[in-house]
């Protein structure tokens, strides 16, 4: 199920000099960029899958928990524990760092995506099921980009076994190479798979992205797309 049309965007207030990063259709990001990561470099493996304490390197960058200089706090919401960006900002040049053992990333076979997907690991850590998808990740790019897309799966069933009224929050923060935050955008997502895209005009200025989850059911990520539109001619 694709649910992108039902999501709600909330943009945080930033200084007037901040770069103008806006939501874009995922399909547009996919069609206009060449960066691809589908988390298939490892063989498909069911839960608990692979625990990646040293992060995940891909062609174009590295994924960990946070950026150097950035603090990570534990956010407690209705009894659930989530990783959240702290008050200390990243320092430049932007550099990806890992979390404590069992609290960075895992990759495992995902029944909805039908392939491996990436799980941010939260404070409860791997292999605790409740800790999967409740962490924060930091994606650092080798070269600055101007468009970014990713598919996010959210699912939380209530006592009646329904997620029809479900809306979880996932926050995206975009950073320049010097550690300055360019934008903070929160997506309120329904249950299922949401195809999300973001972009800016002009030359690439996005060196990194953090994704933090406040969705009770946890999130999983797949089909990352990134880069800048190719010039014609």
PyMOL commands that set and color helices and strands:
alter all, ss='L'
color gray80, all
select helices_A, chain A and resi 4-6+26-32+129-131
alter helices_A, ss='H'
color red, helices_A
select strands_A, chain A and resi 8-11+22-24+35-37+50-52+56-58+61-64+66-67+72-77+80-85+96-97+105-110+115-120+136-145+147-154+168-175+181-189+192-199+206-213+219-227
alter strands_A, ss='S'
color yellow, strands_A
deselect
rebuild
show_as cartoon
